[in-house]
Every structure is written in structure tokens, then in C-alpha cells.
Amino acid sequence: MNRLTPYDEAQALVAAVRVHEFTNKTSPSFKEVAEILEMTTDWVSRVCSELAEKGILELVEGPFQTTCIVIVDHLAVESLPRKARENRMEEELKKFKEKTAGVYEQKAKAIQEEQKKKEKDLFNDIASKFKSELNKSL
């Protein structure tokens, strides 16, 4: 499935709201828009929430749920990005890898330095014991 851009999502959703308003003479619910677009109500809810934050739509709330979707500023859709969103999971994974890459390198370096120090201390300890044994035998 091709990823829709925020612009395409908004255009489709606003068009579905208009079609429903024209054919039924009422504002649609999430379920009615989802049926028109053949998408899930979760998708419709997410896109509507994003568009409501941007002032494009208004969600009329009932006592238990959103009862209808109203278009407030259809021209604001034109200002939305026309590039597909990067997958959020991939984005978060990149951030995590960038964060942890430095940590693992630092830990590996610290362990190597500690190992070198231990080797040096062990060598010095053996050398001092060897010298003391050598001095005793002479």
C-alpha cells in the first residue's frame, strides 16, 4: 500500500465529509466517513484529530463520543506537507541506534582501557616479585 501524504489524507477526508453532507444533509460521524473512504474508524479518528489541531476540522463531542465532523477551514489543507511521512517506528529506531551507538562504543573503550590497566598492573606485580626473588637468591 502506498503511503498517503498528510495533504492526500486531508483531501480525502474533507471530500468524504462533503459528500456525506451533500447526500445526507447532516454532518458525518467517524464511522460514516470510514465507510465512505473504506478505511478504519481508527484511521479516520487519527486524521480528524490532526486536522482539528490545525483548525481544518471541528469535532463535535457528544456525552460519550465524537458525534460529528464539521469542516472549518478547507483552504488550510493546502498548507499541509505533500511528502509522505516517514514511518515513525523507523524514525524512533534510528534515534535509539544513534543514542546507543555512542554508549556501546564508550563502554567497549572503557573495558579495553581497564583491561590494559589490569595487564600492566599484573605485569608490574610479576616483575616486582621476580626482582624480589632474584634479590633473595643473590
PASEBA-1860 file (N, C-alpha, C; in nm, 3 decimals):
! residues 138
1> MNRLTPYD> 0.084/-0.118/0.000/0.000/0.000/0.000/0.088/0.124/0.000 ~ 0.055/0.219/-0.086/0.129/0.344/-0.089/0.091/0.429/0.031 ~ 0.192/0.493/0.086/0.165/0.582/0.199/0.104/0.711/0.148 ~ -0.001/0.753/0.215/-0.063/0.880/0.180/0.012/0.993/0.247 ~ 0.020/1.104/0.179/0.080/1.222/0.240/-0.026/1.286/0.330 ~ 0.017/1.370/0.424/-0.082/1.441/0.507/-0.181/1.521/0.422 ~ -0.133/1.576/0.312/-0.219/1.652/0.220/-0.326/1.561/0.160 ~ -0.284/1.443/0.111/-0.378/1.349/0.050/-0.480/1.298/0.151
9> EAQALVAA> -0.433/1.269/0.272/-0.524/1.223/0.377/-0.631/1.329/0.405 ~ -0.587/1.452/0.418/-0.679/1.562/0.448/-0.778/1.583/0.333 ~ -0.728/1.580/0.210/-0.816/1.599/0.095/-0.923/1.491/0.090 ~ -0.882/1.365/0.111/-0.978/1.255/0.107/-1.081/1.268/0.218 ~ -1.035/1.301/0.336/-1.126/1.311/0.449/-1.224/1.427/0.433 ~ -1.175/1.542/0.392/-1.262/1.658/0.372/-1.362/1.629/0.260 ~ -1.319/1.562/0.154/-1.410/1.526/0.045/-1.519/1.431/0.094 ~ -1.481/1.334/0.176/-1.578/1.239/0.230/-1.681/1.311/0.317
17> VRVHEFTN> -1.635/1.406/0.397/-1.727/1.483/0.482/-1.824/1.561/0.394 ~ -1.772/1.622/0.287/-1.858/1.700/0.196/-1.959/1.610/0.125 ~ -1.915/1.494/0.079/-2.006/1.402/0.011/-2.118/1.360/0.105 ~ -2.081/1.327/0.229/-2.184/1.286/0.326/-2.280/1.400/0.355 ~ -2.227/1.520/0.372/-2.314/1.636/0.399/-2.407/1.662/0.282 ~ -2.358/1.644/0.159/-2.439/1.669/0.040/-2.550/1.563/0.025 ~ -2.513/1.437/0.048/-2.611/1.330/0.026/-2.707/1.313/0.142 ~ -2.664/1.337/0.265/-2.749/1.311/0.382/-2.796/1.437/0.454
25> KTSPSFKE> -2.744/1.550/0.415/-2.782/1.679/0.475/-2.750/1.687/0.624 ~ -2.651/1.607/0.671/-2.605/1.612/0.810/-2.454/1.595/0.811 ~ -2.394/1.635/0.921/-2.251/1.614/0.937/-2.225/1.468/0.973 ~ -2.118/1.409/0.919/-2.093/1.267/0.941/-2.022/1.237/1.072 ~ -2.029/1.111/1.112/-1.952/1.061/1.226/-1.826/0.993/1.171 ~ -1.736/0.951/1.261/-1.616/0.879/1.219/-1.654/0.755/1.138 ~ -1.753/0.683/1.187/-1.793/0.558/1.122/-1.843/0.583/0.980 ~ -1.923/0.686/0.961/-1.978/0.717/0.828/-1.868/0.758/0.731
33> VAEILEMT> -1.772/0.836/0.777/-1.659/0.875/0.691/-1.575/0.753/0.659 ~ -1.554/0.667/0.757/-1.475/0.545/0.735/-1.542/0.456/0.631 ~ -1.673/0.448/0.633/-1.744/0.368/0.533/-1.730/0.427/0.394 ~ -1.739/0.558/0.382/-1.725/0.623/0.252/-1.585/0.599/0.195 ~ -1.483/0.613/0.279/-1.343/0.600/0.234/-1.293/0.455/0.235 ~ -1.373/0.366/0.293/-1.332/0.226/0.309/-1.201/0.216/0.386 ~ -1.196/0.292/0.495/-1.082/0.293/0.587/-1.135/0.256/0.726 ~ -1.042/0.240/0.820/-1.084/0.208/0.956/-1.127/0.334/1.031
41> TDWVSRVC> -1.210/0.315/1.131/-1.250/0.431/1.212/-1.131/0.485/1.291 ~ -1.034/0.400/1.324/-0.913/0.447/1.393/-0.835/0.543/1.305 ~ -0.822/0.509/1.179/-0.751/0.597/1.084/-0.824/0.730/1.074 ~ -0.957/0.723/1.057/-1.037/0.845/1.045/-1.023/0.929/1.171 ~ -1.027/0.866/1.286/-1.014/0.937/1.414/-0.879/1.006/1.425 ~ -0.772/0.935/1.387/-0.637/0.993/1.395/-0.624/1.114/1.303 ~ -0.668/1.098/1.178/-0.656/1.208/1.082/-0.744/1.325/1.125 ~ -0.864/1.297/1.171/-0.953/1.406/1.218/-0.891/1.481/1.334
49> SELAEKGI> -0.831/1.410/1.426/-0.767/1.476/1.541/-0.653/1.567/1.495 ~ -0.573/1.518/1.402/-0.463/1.600/1.349/-0.517/1.724/1.280 ~ -0.623/1.707/1.201/-0.681/1.821/1.128/-0.753/1.917/1.223 ~ -0.809/1.864/1.329/-0.875/1.951/1.429/-0.770/2.038/1.499 ~ -0.653/1.980/1.528/-0.544/2.057/1.591/-0.498/2.170/1.501 ~ -0.505/2.149/1.370/-0.461/2.251/1.274/-0.572/2.349/1.238 ~ -0.692/2.329/1.294/-0.803/2.420/1.269/-0.876/2.395/1.139 ~ -0.855/2.281/1.077/-0.921/2.250/0.950/-1.060/2.192/0.976
57> LELVEGPF> -1.069/2.108/1.078/-1.197/2.046/1.115/-1.232/2.082/1.258 ~ -1.359/2.062/1.290/-1.402/2.071/1.428/-1.475/1.941/1.459 ~ -1.442/1.883/1.573/-1.506/1.760/1.615/-1.609/1.793/1.721 ~ -1.735/1.767/1.692/-1.842/1.796/1.786/-1.855/1.677/1.879 ~ -1.834/1.702/2.008/-1.833/1.596/2.107/-1.972/1.578/2.169 ~ -2.013/1.452/2.177/-2.135/1.417/2.250/-2.095/1.377/2.390 ~ -2.189/1.326/2.469/-2.156/1.288/2.606/-2.057/1.172/2.615 ~ -2.055/1.083/2.516/-1.969/0.965/2.524/-1.870/0.954/2.409
65> QTTCIVIV> -1.893/1.021/2.300/-1.806/1.009/2.184/-1.822/1.129/2.092 ~ -1.735/1.134/1.990/-1.748/1.239/1.890/-1.871/1.207/1.806 ~ -1.960/1.303/1.796/-2.085/1.277/1.724/-2.079/1.318/1.578 ~ -2.003/1.424/1.547/-1.994/1.460/1.406/-1.868/1.542/1.376 ~ -1.837/1.548/1.247/-1.718/1.617/1.197/-1.767/1.735/1.113 ~ -1.713/1.854/1.141/-1.753/1.974/1.070/-1.628/2.038/1.009 ~ -1.637/2.076/0.882/-1.525/2.144/0.816/-1.526/2.290/0.858 ~ -1.411/2.338/0.904/-1.399/2.477/0.949/-1.326/2.561/0.844
73> DHLAVESL> -1.208/2.514/0.800/-1.127/2.590/0.705/-1.065/2.495/0.602 ~ -1.139/2.473/0.493/-1.091/2.378/0.392/-0.968/2.428/0.318 ~ -0.945/2.558/0.316/-0.829/2.611/0.245/-0.697/2.581/0.319 ~ -0.707/2.557/0.449/-0.586/2.526/0.527/-0.525/2.392/0.486 ~ -0.602/2.309/0.418/-0.550/2.180/0.370/-0.432/2.204/0.275 ~ -0.438/2.312/0.201/-0.332/2.342/0.102/-0.197/2.366/0.167 ~ -0.193/2.399/0.293/-0.066/2.426/0.361/-0.002/2.299/0.418 ~ -0.071/2.186/0.408/-0.017/2.061/0.462/0.096/2.007/0.374
81> PRKARENR> 0.191/1.934/0.434/0.303/1.879/0.356/0.255/1.777/0.253 ~ 0.320/1.780/0.138/0.283/1.688/0.031/0.383/1.574/0.017 ~ 0.466/1.560/0.120/0.561/1.448/0.126/0.505/1.344/0.220 ~ 0.527/1.218/0.186/0.481/1.110/0.273/0.559/1.114/0.404 ~ 0.489/1.082/0.511/0.555/1.077/0.641/0.650/0.959/0.645 ~ 0.760/0.978/0.714/0.848/0.865/0.737/0.785/0.781/0.846 ~ 0.803/0.654/0.834/0.746/0.562/0.933/0.799/0.600/1.071 ~ 0.711/0.623/1.165/0.751/0.667/1.299/0.836/0.563/1.369
89> MEEELKKF> 0.807/0.437/1.345/0.884/0.330/1.408/1.028/0.334/1.357 ~ 1.045/0.353/1.227/1.179/0.362/1.170/1.253/0.484/1.226 ~ 1.181/0.594/1.238/1.239/0.717/1.291/1.286/0.698/1.436 ~ 1.202/0.638/1.518/1.237/0.613/1.657/1.353/0.514/1.668 ~ 1.354/0.415/1.580/1.462/0.317/1.580/1.595/0.384/1.545 ~ 1.593/0.475/1.448/1.714/0.550/1.412/1.765/0.631/1.531 ~ 1.675/0.700/1.599/1.713/0.781/1.716/1.774/0.693/1.824 ~ 1.712/0.578/1.849/1.761/0.486/1.951/1.900/0.436/1.915
97> KEKTAGVY> 1.920/0.399/1.789/2.051/0.349/1.745/2.158/0.457/1.759 ~ 2.123/0.581/1.724/2.218/0.691/1.736/2.255/0.714/1.883 ~ 2.155/0.706/1.970/2.181/0.725/2.113/2.270/0.615/2.169 ~ 2.233/0.492/2.139/2.302/0.379/2.200/2.436/0.347/2.134 ~ 2.456/0.388/2.009/2.582/0.357/1.942/2.699/0.417/2.019 ~ 2.689/0.540/2.059/2.795/0.606/2.135/2.816/0.542/2.271 ~ 2.709/0.499/2.333/2.718/0.438/2.467/2.795/0.307/2.460 ~ 2.763/0.223/2.361/2.831/0.095/2.348/2.979/0.113/2.314
105> EQKAKAIQ> 3.008/0.210/2.229/3.148/0.237/2.195/3.225/0.284/2.318 ~ 3.163/0.371/2.398/3.228/0.420/2.518/3.251/0.308/2.618 ~ 3.152/0.221/2.634/3.168/0.109/2.727/3.278/0.014/2.679 ~ 3.280/-0.013/2.548/3.383/-0.102/2.494/3.522/-0.041/2.516 ~ 3.534/0.090/2.493/3.662/0.159/2.514/3.703/0.154/2.661 ~ 3.607/0.176/2.750/3.636/0.174/2.894/3.680/0.035/2.938 ~ 3.616/-0.067/2.886/3.655/-0.205/2.920/3.794/-0.236/2.868 ~ 3.825/-0.192/2.746/3.959/-0.214/2.690/4.066/-0.143/2.772
113> EEQKKKEK> 4.038/-0.019/2.810/4.134/0.056/2.891/4.153/-0.010/3.028 ~ 4.045/-0.057/3.087/4.053/-0.125/3.215/4.134/-0.254/3.202 ~ 4.113/-0.326/3.092/4.187/-0.450/3.068/4.336/-0.421/3.051 ~ 4.369/-0.315/2.978/4.510/-0.277/2.961/4.573/-0.242/3.095 ~ 4.498/-0.168/3.179/4.548/-0.129/3.310/4.573/-0.253/3.397 ~ 4.479/-0.348/3.393/4.495/-0.471/3.470/4.617/-0.549/3.423 ~ 4.636/-0.557/3.290/4.752/-0.627/3.236/4.882/-0.559/3.280 ~ 4.881/-0.427/3.274/5.000/-0.352/3.314/5.029/-0.372/3.463
121> DLFNDIAS> 4.924/-0.366/3.548/4.941/-0.388/3.692/4.991/-0.530/3.719 ~ 4.935/-0.627/3.648/4.977/-0.766/3.665/5.123/-0.783/3.624 ~ 5.161/-0.722/3.511/5.299/-0.728/3.465/5.393/-0.665/3.568 ~ 5.355/-0.548/3.619/5.438/-0.480/3.721/5.448/-0.564/3.848 ~ 5.338/-0.626/3.888/5.337/-0.712/4.007/5.429/-0.832/3.988 ~ 5.420/-0.897/3.873/5.506/-1.013/3.844/5.652/-0.969/3.837 ~ 5.676/-0.854/3.776/5.814/-0.804/3.764/5.872/-0.774/3.904 ~ 5.790/-0.713/3.990/5.840/-0.682/4.125/5.864/-0.811/4.205
129> KFKSELNK> 5.779/-0.910/4.193/5.800/-1.039/4.261/5.925/-1.108/4.208 ~ 5.941/-1.103/4.078/6.059/-1.164/4.017/6.187/-1.097/4.066 ~ 6.185/-0.962/4.076/6.302/-0.889/4.124/6.331/-0.922/4.270 ~ 6.223/-0.932/4.352/6.244/-0.965/4.493/6.298/-1.106/4.508 ~ 6.253/-1.199/4.429/6.306/-1.337/4.432/6.449/-1.340/4.383 ~ 6.478/-1.261/4.287/6.613/-1.254/4.231/6.709/-1.195/4.336 ~ 6.664/-1.091/4.406/6.745/-1.029/4.511/6.769/-1.124/4.629 ~ 6.674/-1.206/4.664/6.686/-1.303/4.772/6.788/-1.411/4.738
137> SL> 6.786/-1.452/4.614/6.876/-1.560/4.575/7.020/-1.512/4.559 ~ 7.043/-1.387/4.543/7.180/-1.336/4.527/7.236/-1.306/4.659
END
